[in-house]
């Protein structure tokens, strides 16, 4: 007999509301780290980009998802021989104003590398993933570049039986097992098109069916894993020389669910401060705030308010992203290609 603990967790995973049934974590601040959903982004900047994130979803609901990740990616053979933007503008002008972007050129051919580590826990179920990434970038026009990337890794789906409460205390499926683990290979791939004022990408995660069985198939969720498809796009508008406005969107498709839609808007002051808002259709709204503290460190925070039927049981979702720009020889305060 399957325990009440497992049944409750599976109900949460399967989604009382269909929009929540995707098997990969949600990320409100994807705009700060596109690499987490598209491997083609690896190596897009002139420095090594490190991101650390922690997301506590649906605070107040027992066994709700908690996601933590670390990513790092950089370039190989990237020649960005440009003048430091702080050296050619008059004092007081915005170093990332319109004059800066008029000198933007497409990427020269180069390679990208990356590493992603994700831990996603929901009740007694825990998913740990680790990936290595390769990407290649090249210019396809005077100001437009295209990259392609692939991530290869392993995932470990674990069931902690000590957190289960059974109707039958001696359940032969998991009795005396402690933690049940299933390690499976995983694969992701993507394309990324970018310029000085727009980006667009398509990616697929969880391409290999991993299965969700435990204890040699004795205990099973009755489900398999499905590929997750993402289509991302955004555009940068200058309101004046100091303020830029960046609307973006992510479309998510997981068989057999309807297409999920995330809409995002970010208002940035120079290269220092930004605020944002997001809407996840049929699920919730979000507010975001971030600051580029220095040419090495930045931080972003997001709060999600649930508008679905779960709003009566949760105090919302908190997400924080810490960024580190290692080897940032130009002293930029914000990314050149991921803004």
PELIN-V258467 format. One record per helix or strand. SS is the DSSP state (H for helix, E for strand). FROM is the first residue (numbers start at 0). TO is the last residue. If there is no record, write none. Layout:
SS_FROM_TO, SS_FROM_TO
//
This chain:
H_3_13, H_17_19, H_29_31, H_33_35, H_38_40, E_47_55, E_65_75, H_84_86, H_97_101, E_109_121, E_124_138, E_144_159, H_160_162, E_178_193, E_197_204, E_212_213, H_214_216, E_218_219, E_227_237, E_242_253, E_259_268, E_272_279, E_283_291, E_296_305, H_308_311, E_316_325
//
